[in-house]
Amino acid sequence: MPVIEPDTRSEARKALDEQIASEPRLPTPPLLPGTVLRPFEEVMRERRRPVAAMGVVENGVIRLLDPDVRFPEHASVIVVAAGAR
């Protein structure tokens, strides 16, 4: 259940938010004939597939335990490490 918090925005910010909300929506971009619309979640699911890989840190460099793991070029990687022992 969401927690209700007091509105702490300034009056200028409230006015700007109202102005932005009252602007007309942008038109839908033209689509090519035969284009099938899909939900956004379905489109993102195809591109972003999280992968977990275990590794060992040696002298500040991460070495993956499985040498067959390959990441695409320019992939974003999040490193999660356990606390120091």
ChimeraX attribute file (.defattr): number of C-alpha atoms within 10 A of each C-alpha:
attribute: neighborCount
match mode: 1-to-1
recipient: residues
	/A:1	3
	/A:2	4
	/A:3	5
	/A:4	6
	/A:5	6
	/A:6	6
	/A:7	7
	/A:8	8
	/A:9	10
	/A:10	9
	/A:11	9
	/A:12	9
	/A:13	11
	/A:14	13
	/A:15	12
	/A:16	12
	/A:17	12
	/A:18	11
	/A:19	10
	/A:20	10
	/A:21	10
	/A:22	9
	/A:23	8
	/A:24	7
	/A:25	7
	/A:26	6
	/A:27	6
	/A:28	6
	/A:29	6
	/A:30	6
	/A:31	9
	/A:32	7
	/A:33	6
	/A:34	6
	/A:35	7
	/A:36	7
	/A:37	8
	/A:38	8
	/A:39	7
	/A:40	8
	/A:41	8
	/A:42	9
	/A:43	11
	/A:44	10
	/A:45	10
	/A:46	8
	/A:47	8
	/A:48	9
	/A:49	7
	/A:50	9
	/A:51	8
	/A:52	10
	/A:53	11
	/A:54	12
	/A:55	15
	/A:56	12
	/A:57	10
	/A:58	8
	/A:59	6
	/A:60	7
	/A:61	9
	/A:62	12
	/A:63	12
	/A:64	14
	/A:65	11
	/A:66	10
	/A:67	8
	/A:68	7
	/A:69	11
	/A:70	9
	/A:71	10
	/A:72	6
	/A:73	6
	/A:74	6
	/A:75	8
	/A:76	9
	/A:77	10
	/A:78	7
	/A:79	10
	/A:80	8
	/A:81	9
	/A:82	5
	/A:83	5
	/A:84	4
	/A:85	3
